[in-house]
Amino acid sequence: MGSRSSLSPHALLRLASEQRELESKEIHPLVLSGARRPASVLARELSRAAVPGSVVQDEEFGQAEALVYLLRGRPKSDDLRRLREAGRARVPIICVRIGGDTGPLPSVLATDIIELESTEPVPIEEIGRLLARRLEGRAAALVARIPALRGGVCRELIQHSARRSAAVGATSFARAPDLPALFLEQARLILWLGHAHDRRLEPKRGAELAAVLMTGLGLRRLARRVRHETFIPAWAMQGSIAYAGTLALGEAALRYFSGDGNELGSSSSDRVQAPA
């Protein structure tokens, strides 16, 4: 096995460093603002089983990990002012727009707006997915404190890691997918999912990382076997194998970390009915 294919101590040290960094960073609260009644209902749902102070309704955004802004109808001048303030504070913004027009909003990416009809419930899982896209590993630390968001965040983290694994496989078209790169990506996913469930990866639980390593080895052998036995381009085949393998690994990790045979281990509703 060549030097590029061996799993170096540097890769393991890098993973350990990422875990220490994730655990050492201070996680600020998730701030809800905007229309008071739907914000209050959402705050009540997200606060179930949450660490006290991790979900707050506030108009001060400077110490927010992220902002979920609930907007009913057309934005008023006060709404636009508060969104601009959050943007200046460099706070990630997820906007839930209930009814009204569908025009752009200041400081809010178009991909971070959830459009709802006036009678539709607020989708907690979609909020979690958008938070994971913006915060990545910090979203895992956030949902360790706010379990109601765990489902959406974990699903998006798995999809994100699978896409990155596919890129590793596709760009390694001259040989089987690079083992250290796949190991780091998949091990990082396990790290994030464990952190989201408030479970840390420790030396005494090395079986979890060993399972990741064995998955990477299995994917490598499979890629080697099929790339000479199919008319599909090698880069496409290897990318597909890495993508599917990482998805399967993520789903297995969810069941493992939930500890109850369920995939997510959260009993919270996925949607909250916004009051009229």
Order of alpha helices (4+ residues) and beta strands (2+ residues): alpha-beta-alpha-beta-beta-alpha-beta-beta-beta-alpha-alpha-alpha-alpha-alpha-alpha-beta
